[in-house]
């Protein structure tokens, strides 16, 4: 089976459509021009018979009928000769045919005059020759506004005059030349048009193959704003997204390796020190090893939980939930930890505020706990952490502020990226693994909400959680 390219298909479609249109127009013009000439000839014949109609009307008024005229055919011939004499006068200066095969105007109108007949008011033949198998034109003859008869003549069905034939042939010749020019121009335009469309598609196909092979650096120049240009632009955006994703994955693997290597290195060095007798094998050494194992276990749990939240595999049991009491419970649970960290955890939630959401209580507790843990980890001793709750008709806002230190401008969105820590020099004991806020972002997204960060009026960081309100 032959497979044509898109450009070839477009070329055939464009040229084929133009060819069919030109051919159809040619046939319509041929029929229209021929029929137009026949109608024009009939109209001219009617105009020439006006003299005869007037003469017959006067004769009927004088004699009261056509009986005398019907009994004297010579008078009828004399009346028709009036038309023929008018034709002779009209075509006296007309050039004669070049050959005997051509019909002169005089011969044409002589044949026309011969075909004229006279009928009574009931279209019964009075004078002339009956023509049963031919189409007749009827001209009414009136006398004192009364229909008294009809003049009939044969309606032409073919163009017989050589002058008319020449004119029609000349028109067809001109139209044929124009048609060929139109087809030539259409072919040229179709070639350029198909190439303009097929070239970016061919380039797109080649680059798509390279993209599928893992080369994410391919880009396509966008030369138009139409659908093809939009497709090329979308391809470029896809390439950029895949390239960024590949780099992110590489950094992700490197960061995970680093995060896991750190506790394992400490663990290994402690064990080697114990084996070499540098460090004694006692409860203190075992407690250090146990603490590092807990850090590693926590990191693995966080990674597992983050992977589940990324694919939407975390279990959510959503139900109607009054969020105010839930936040107050979380605050009470963290009061002791805040005191141990030398911080003040302030409850700024109005107890009378009744705000319901459709949510999983355990996941919201995890969300608030992760944010509070993050605030406790970074806020300087003696600082302040506040929790606020507000709502309108459709949205619920949970705002958690902490005091200094703050973060640099431009880092507000980055803190929700996995394994991102504000200061790369901070140790794990201070900065954690950088997974808590990434998990928070996934939990909020699963509740059709948004989470944002911005500088706090207290001098630190403000986390704002926006959730849809459950309206009963």
C-alpha positions in Angstrom: 0.0 0.0 0.0 1.4 3.4 -1.0 1.8 5.8 1.8 1.6 9.5 0.9 3.1 12.3 3.0 0.8 15.0 4.4 2.2 17.5 2.0 1.4 15.3 -1.0 -2.1 14.7 0.3 -2.7 18.4 0.7 -1.3 19.0 -2.8 -3.6 16.5 -4.4 -6.6 17.8 -2.4 -6.0 21.4 -3.3 -5.2 20.8 -7.0 -8.0 18.2 -7.3 -10.5 20.5 -5.8 -9.5 23.4 -8.1 -9.6 21.1 -11.2 -13.1 19.8 -10.4 -14.3 23.3 -9.7 -12.9 24.7 -13.0 -14.3 21.7 -15.0 -17.7 22.2 -13.4 -17.6 25.9 -14.1 -16.6 25.2 -17.7 -19.6 22.9 -18.2 -22.0 25.3 -16.5 -20.6 28.2 -18.7 -21.0 26.1 -21.8 -24.7 25.3 -21.0 -25.4 28.8 -19.7 -23.9 30.6 -22.7 -25.7 28.3 -25.2 -29.0 28.6 -23.4 -28.5 32.4 -23.1 -28.0 32.7 -26.8 -31.1 30.7 -27.5 -33.1 32.9 -25.1 -31.6 36.0 -26.7 -32.5 34.7 -30.2 -36.1 34.0 -29.1 -36.4 37.5 -27.5 -35.1 39.1 -30.7 -37.7 37.1 -32.7 -40.5 38.3 -30.5 -39.4 41.9 -31.0 -39.3 41.5 -34.8 -42.8 40.0 -34.7 -44.3 43.1 -33.0 -44.9 44.7 -36.4 -46.7 41.6 -37.6 -48.8 41.4 -34.4 -49.8 45.1 -34.8 -50.8 44.5 -38.4 -52.8 41.5 -37.5 -54.6 43.4 -34.8 -55.5 46.2 -37.1 -56.7 43.7 -39.7 -58.9 42.0 -37.2 -60.5 45.3 -36.1 -61.2 46.2 -39.8 -62.6 42.8 -40.9 -63.9 41.4 -37.6 -62.1 38.0 -38.0 -59.2 36.2 -39.7 -61.5 34.3 -42.1 -60.7 36.5 -45.1 -57.0 36.3 -44.4 -57.1 32.6 -44.0 -58.9 32.3 -47.4 -56.2 34.4 -49.1 -52.7 32.9 -48.1 -51.1 35.5 -50.4 -52.0 38.3 -48.0 -50.5 36.2 -45.1 -47.3 35.9 -47.2 -47.2 39.6 -47.8 -47.5 40.3 -44.1 -44.6 38.0 -43.3 -42.6 39.6 -46.1 -42.7 42.8 -44.0 -40.5 41.1 -41.4 -38.2 39.7 -44.0 -37.8 43.1 -45.6 -36.9 44.6 -42.2 -34.3 41.8 -41.8 -32.8 42.6 -45.2 -32.5 46.2 -44.3 -30.9 45.4 -40.9 -28.3 43.1 -42.4 -27.7 44.9 -45.6 -24.1 45.8 -44.5 -23.4 42.5 -42.7 -20.3 40.7 -44.0 -21.1 37.6 -46.0 -20.0 34.1 -45.0 -16.6 32.9 -46.1 -17.8 29.5 -47.3 -21.1 28.0 -48.5 -21.2 25.9 -45.3 -21.8 29.0 -43.3 -25.3 30.3 -42.8 -25.9 34.0 -43.7 -28.1 36.2 -41.5 -30.5 36.6 -44.3 -30.9 32.9 -44.8 -31.3 32.4 -41.0 -34.1 34.9 -40.8 -35.7 33.7 -44.0 -36.0 30.3 -42.3 -37.4 32.0 -39.2 -40.1 33.9 -41.2 -41.0 30.6 -42.9 -41.7 29.0 -39.5 -44.2 31.6 -38.4 -47.9 30.4 -38.1 -51.1 32.1 -37.2 -53.6 30.4 -34.8 -57.0 31.5 -33.4 -57.8 32.2 -29.8 -58.1 28.5 -29.1 -54.7 27.9 -30.7 -56.2 26.2 -33.7 -54.1 26.5 -36.9 -55.3 29.1 -39.4 -52.2 29.8 -41.5 -48.8 28.2 -41.6 -47.4 24.7 -41.2 -48.2 22.5 -38.1 -45.0 21.7 -36.1 -46.1 19.0 -33.6 -42.7 17.8 -32.4 -41.1 21.2 -31.9 -41.2 23.8 -29.0 -43.2 26.8 -30.0 -43.2 30.4 -28.7 -46.7 32.0 -28.5 -47.3 35.7 -29.1 -50.8 36.8 -28.3 -52.6 39.0 -30.9 -55.2 41.4 -29.4 -57.8 43.8 -30.8 -59.5 46.4 -28.6 -58.0 44.6 -25.6 -59.5 41.2 -26.6 -57.4 38.1 -27.4 -58.2 37.1 -31.0 -55.3 34.8 -31.8 -51.7 33.8 -31.5 -48.6 34.1 -33.6 -46.4 31.0 -33.1 -42.8 30.4 -34.2 -40.4 27.6 -33.6 -38.2 28.2 -30.5 -34.6 27.5 -31.5 -32.9 24.6 -29.7 -29.5 24.9 -31.3 -27.2 27.8 -32.1 -27.4 27.8 -35.9 -25.9 31.2 -36.9 -22.2 31.0 -37.7 -21.6 34.4 -36.0 -23.1 33.1 -32.8 -21.1 29.9 -33.0 -17.9 31.9 -33.5 -18.7 34.1 -30.6 -19.4 31.1 -28.3 -16.2 29.4 -29.5 -14.2 32.5 -28.8 -15.6 32.7 -25.3 -14.8 29.1 -24.7 -11.3 29.6 -26.0 -10.8 32.6 -23.6 -12.2 30.7 -20.7 -10.0 27.6 -21.5 -6.9 29.8 -21.4 -8.1 31.4 -18.1 -8.8 27.9 -16.7 -5.3 26.7 -17.6 -3.8 29.8 -15.9 -5.9 29.2 -12.8 -4.8 25.6 -12.7 -1.2 26.6 -13.1 -1.4 29.2 -10.4 -3.3 26.8 -8.1 -0.6 24.1 -8.7 2.1 26.6 -7.7 0.2 27.8 -4.7 -0.6 24.2 -3.7 3.1 23.3 -3.9 4.2 26.2 -1.8 1.3 25.8 0.6 1.8 22.0 1.1 5.6 22.6 1.6 4.9 25.3 4.2 2.6 22.9 6.1 4.5 19.7 5.7 8.0 21.1 6.5 7.2 21.9 10.2 5.3 18.6 10.5 8.3 16.7 9.2 10.6 18.6 11.5 8.1 17.9 14.4 8.1 14.2 13.6 11.9 13.9 13.5 12.2 15.9 16.8 9.5 13.8 18.4 11.5 10.6 17.5 14.6 12.2 19.1 12.5 13.2 22.1 11.2 9.6 22.5 14.8 8.4 22.3 15.7 10.7 25.3 17.1 13.8 23.6 15.2 16.5 25.5 17.2 19.3 24.0 15.4 19.4 20.7 13.4 22.6 19.9 11.4 23.7 16.9 11.4 27.3 15.6 7.9 28.7 15.8 7.3 30.6 12.5 3.5 31.2 12.8 0.7 31.7 15.2 -1.7 29.2 13.7 -2.4 25.6 14.9 0.9 24.4 13.5 2.7 27.1 15.3 0.8 26.3 18.5 1.7 22.6 18.1 5.4 23.5 17.7 5.2 25.7 20.7 3.6 22.9 22.7 6.3 20.6 21.6 8.9 23.0 22.8 7.2 23.3 26.2 7.0 19.5 26.4 10.7 19.3 25.7 11.5 21.9 28.4 9.2 20.1 30.9 10.8 16.7 30.2 14.3 18.2 30.4 13.4 19.9 33.7 11.9 16.6 34.9 15.0 14.7 33.9 17.2 17.1 35.8 14.9 17.1 38.8 15.0 13.3 38.8 18.8 13.4 38.7 18.9 15.8 41.6 16.2 13.8 43.4 18.3 10.6 43.2 21.5 12.5 44.2 19.7 14.2 47.1 18.2 10.9 48.3 21.6 9.3 48.1 23.2 12.1 50.1 20.4 12.1 52.7 20.8 8.3 53.2 24.6 8.3 53.0 24.9 10.8 55.9 23.4 8.7 58.7 24.9 5.6 57.3 28.4 7.2 57.3 28.0 8.3 60.9 26.8 4.8 61.8 29.7 3.2 59.9 32.3 5.4 61.6 30.9 4.8 65.0 30.9 1.0 64.5 34.5 1.1 63.1 35.6 3.2 66.1 34.1 0.7 68.5 35.8 -2.2 66.6 39.2 -0.4 66.8 38.7 0.3 70.4 38.7 4.1 69.9 35.2 4.4 71.2 33.9 2.2 74.0 30.9 0.0 73.4 28.5 1.4 76.0 25.0 2.7 76.4 26.0 6.1 75.1 27.5 4.7 71.9 24.5 2.5 71.4 22.1 5.4 72.0 24.0 7.4 69.3 23.7 4.5 66.8 20.0 4.1 67.7 19.4 7.8 67.1 20.9 7.6 63.7 18.8 4.5 62.9 15.7 6.4 63.9 16.7 9.3 61.6 17.2 6.9 58.7 13.9 5.1 59.5 12.1 8.5 59.6 13.7 9.5 56.2 12.6 6.2 54.6 9.1 6.6 56.0 8.9 10.2 54.7 10.1 9.1 51.3 7.6 6.3 51.2 4.8 8.6 52.3 5.8 11.2 49.8 5.8 8.6 47.0 2.3 7.5 48.0 1.0 11.1 48.0 2.6 11.8 44.6 0.6 8.9 43.0 -2.5 9.6 45.0 -2.2 6.3 46.9 -2.5 7.8 50.4 -5.7 6.8 52.0 -8.2 9.5 52.6 -11.4 9.1 54.6 -13.2 12.4 54.2 -16.1 13.4 56.3 -17.7 16.5 57.6 -15.2 18.1 60.0 -15.4 21.1 62.3 -11.9 22.4 61.8 -11.7 24.7 64.8 -11.6 22.0 67.5 -9.1 20.0 65.4 -6.7 22.9 65.3 -7.0 23.6 69.0 -6.2 19.9 69.7 -3.1 20.1 67.6 -2.0 23.3 69.4 -2.5 21.6 72.8 -0.5 18.6 71.8 2.5 20.9 70.7 2.5 23.2 73.7 5.0 21.0 75.6 7.3 20.7 72.6 7.1 24.5 72.1 8.1 25.1 75.7 11.1 22.7 75.4 12.2 24.6 72.3 12.0 27.9 74.1 9.0 29.1 72.0 5.6 30.4 72.6 2.8 28.7 70.7 -0.2 31.0 70.7 -3.8 30.0 69.9 -5.6 32.8 68.0 -8.7 30.8 67.0 -12.1 32.1 68.0 -13.8 29.2 69.9 -17.3 30.4 68.7 -16.3 30.1 65.0 -18.0 27.0 63.5 -16.4 26.2 60.2 -16.9 22.8 58.5 -14.9 21.2 55.7 -15.0 17.9 53.9 -11.6 16.4 55.0 -9.7 13.5 56.5 -9.1 14.5 60.2 -5.9 12.4 60.4 -4.4 13.9 57.3 -5.2 17.5 58.4 -3.6 16.8 61.8 -0.5 15.5 59.9 -0.6 18.7 57.8 -0.7 21.0 60.8 1.9 18.9 62.7 4.4 19.1 59.8 4.0 22.9 59.6 4.4 23.3 63.3 7.5 21.0 63.3 9.0 23.1 60.6 8.3 26.3 62.5 9.8 24.9 65.7 12.9 23.7 63.8 13.8 27.1 62.4 12.4 29.7 64.8 15.0 31.2 67.1 14.7 30.5 70.9 12.3 33.0 72.5 10.3 33.3 69.3 6.6 33.2 68.7 4.4 30.8 66.6 0.7 31.7 66.1 -2.2 29.7 64.6 -5.2 31.6 63.1 -8.4 30.5 61.5 -10.7 32.6 59.2 -13.5 31.9 56.7 -15.9 33.4 54.2 -18.9 32.0 52.4 -16.8 29.5 50.3 -13.3 29.3 51.6 -11.5 28.5 54.9 -8.0 29.9 55.7 -5.6 28.4 58.2 -2.6 30.8 58.8 0.5 29.8 60.8 3.0 32.5 61.5 6.4 32.3 63.2 9.0 34.9 64.2 12.6 35.3 62.9 14.5 34.2 61.1 12.8 34.7 57.7 13.7 33.4 54.3 15.2 35.1 51.3 13.0 36.6 48.6 12.2 34.2 45.9 12.3 31.1 48.1 8.6 31.1 49.1 7.6 28.6 46.4 10.8 26.5 46.6 10.3 25.4 50.2 7.5 23.1 49.1 9.9 21.2 46.8 11.0 17.8 48.0 14.5 17.7 49.7 14.7 21.5 49.6 16.2 23.2 52.6 16.5 26.9 52.9 20.2 26.8 53.9 22.2 24.0 52.3 24.8 24.4 55.1 22.3 23.4 57.8 22.7 20.0 59.3 20.0 17.4 59.4 19.5 18.0 63.1 18.5 21.6 62.3 17.0 21.4 58.8 15.6 17.9 58.5 15.3 16.1 55.2 13.2 18.7 53.5 10.2 16.4 52.9 7.6 17.7 55.4 6.3 20.6 53.4 6.3 18.6 50.1 4.0 16.1 51.8 1.9 19.0 53.1 1.5 20.3 49.6 0.2 16.9 48.4 -2.2 16.7 51.3 -3.7 20.1 50.6 -4.0 19.3 46.9 -5.9 16.1 47.8 -8.4 18.3 49.6 -8.8 20.6 46.6 -7.0 23.4 48.3 -3.8 25.5 48.0 -0.9 26.2 50.3 1.4 29.3 50.0 4.2 30.9 51.8 5.2 34.5 52.3 7.1 36.7 54.8 5.3 37.0 58.2 4.6 40.2 60.0 6.4 38.5 63.0 9.6 38.4 61.1 9.6 34.8 60.0 7.5 32.8 57.6 3.7 32.7 57.1 2.1 29.5 55.8 -1.5 30.0 54.4 -3.7 27.0 53.8 -6.8 27.6 51.7 -9.5 24.9 51.7 -13.1 24.8 50.3 -15.7 25.4 52.9 -18.5 22.8 53.3 -21.8 24.7 53.0 -24.8 22.8 54.2 
